[in-house]
Amino acid sequence: SVEGINPPLNITFLKNPSINGSDPQCSFWNPRLDNGYGDWSSEGCEIDESYNESQDVVTCFCNHLTSFSILLDVSPEIEPTEDTPLALVLEAVTYIGLIVSIFCLLLTIISYLSSIKLRKSEHGQ
C-alpha cells in the first residue's frame, strides 16, 4: 500500500438512505491485524470535522491508499423503560426475595459455625 500521502487523500462516500446508521468511522481492511486474519482499522484516516448526521455524504481524509469503507453503528437505540405499576411490583418482589435469601444464607452459616456437632459428625452414622 502507498502510505504517507501529504496532504491527506479526500474520499467522499454517499450514505445509503435505506440504512439508518450513526457514528460513521472511516476505516480500511488491514490484513496484518488479528494475527494475520485481518480486521478493520481507522489508523491514518479521519472523518471530516464538519460532518453532521443530516448530511447525505461522509468525507474522510486518509494518508494512505487501501480499500476504504465507512463503518456505521446500526444497533437500535434503546429507549429508557417506563416505571409502570407492574415494573415497580416486580422490582419490589426482587428486592424482598434478595433480602430473604441473604438472611437465610447468613442464618445457615451462623447455625453451622455455632454447632460443633454438625462440624464434627462422622458421615455414614
C-alpha positions in Angstrom: 0.0 0.0 0.0 1.0 3.6 -0.6 1.5 5.4 2.8 2.4 8.9 4.0 0.4 10.9 1.5 0.6 14.6 2.3 -1.8 16.4 2.1 -4.2 13.5 3.0 -6.4 12.0 0.3 -10.0 13.3 0.3 -12.5 10.4 -0.1 -16.3 11.1 -0.1 -18.8 8.3 0.4 -22.5 8.6 -0.3 -24.7 7.3 2.6 -27.3 4.7 1.8 -30.6 6.2 2.7 -32.1 2.8 3.5 -29.6 2.2 6.3 -30.3 4.1 9.5 -26.8 4.2 10.9 -25.0 6.7 13.1 -21.4 7.4 14.3 -19.6 6.8 11.0 -16.0 5.9 11.1 -13.6 6.0 8.2 -11.9 2.6 8.1 -10.0 0.2 5.9 -9.3 -3.5 6.0 -5.9 -4.2 7.4 -4.9 -7.8 6.7 -1.9 -7.6 9.1 -4.1 -7.2 12.2 -5.6 -10.0 14.4 -2.7 -12.4 13.8 -2.9 -12.2 10.1 -6.7 -12.8 9.8 -7.3 -9.1 9.3 -9.6 -6.5 10.9 -11.0 -3.0 10.3 -8.7 -0.2 11.3 -9.0 3.6 11.2 -5.3 4.3 11.6 -4.3 7.2 9.3 -7.9 8.1 8.5 -10.1 10.9 9.9 -13.6 11.9 9.3 -14.3 15.5 8.2 -14.8 17.5 11.4 -17.7 19.4 9.8 -19.8 16.2 9.4 -23.3 16.0 10.9 -25.9 13.3 10.8 -28.2 15.1 8.4 -25.7 15.1 5.6 -26.0 12.6 2.7 -22.2 12.2 2.4 -19.3 11.3 4.6 -15.9 12.7 3.8 -12.7 11.0 5.0 -9.1 12.2 4.9 -6.6 9.4 4.7 -2.8 9.4 4.4 -2.6 6.0 2.5 -4.1 4.1 -0.3 -6.0 0.9 0.6 -9.6 -0.4 0.4 -11.7 2.1 2.3 -15.1 1.9 3.8 -17.5 3.7 6.2 -18.5 1.7 9.3 -21.8 2.7 10.9 -23.4 1.8 14.2 -26.7 0.3 13.1 -27.8 -1.1 16.5 -31.2 0.2 17.6 -31.3 2.9 20.2 -32.6 1.6 23.5 -35.3 3.8 24.9 -35.5 4.1 28.7 -38.1 1.9 30.3 -41.1 3.4 31.9 -41.9 2.8 35.6 -45.2 1.0 35.1 -47.0 -0.3 38.1 -46.1 -3.9 37.1 -42.4 -3.0 36.8 -42.5 -1.4 40.3 -44.2 -4.5 41.8 -41.6 -6.8 40.1 -38.8 -4.7 41.4 -40.2 -4.8 45.0 -40.6 -8.6 44.8 -37.0 -8.9 43.5 -35.6 -6.9 46.4 -37.7 -8.7 49.0 -36.6 -12.1 47.6 -33.0 -11.0 47.7 -33.2 -9.8 51.3 -34.9 -13.1 52.4 -32.2 -15.1 50.5 -29.3 -13.3 52.2 -31.0 -13.6 55.6 -31.4 -17.3 55.2 -27.8 -17.7 53.9 -26.5 -15.9 57.0 -28.7 -18.0 59.3 -27.4 -21.2 57.7 -23.7 -20.0 58.1 -24.3 -19.0 61.7 -26.0 -22.3 62.5 -23.2 -24.3 61.0 -20.5 -22.4 62.8 -22.2 -22.4 66.2 -22.9 -26.2 66.2 -19.9 -28.2 66.9 -21.9 -31.4 66.5 -22.6 -30.5 62.8 -19.0 -29.9 62.1 -17.6 -33.0 63.8 -20.2 -35.5 62.9 -19.0 -38.6 61.1 -20.7 -39.3 57.8 -22.5 -42.6 57.5 -23.6 -42.9 61.1 
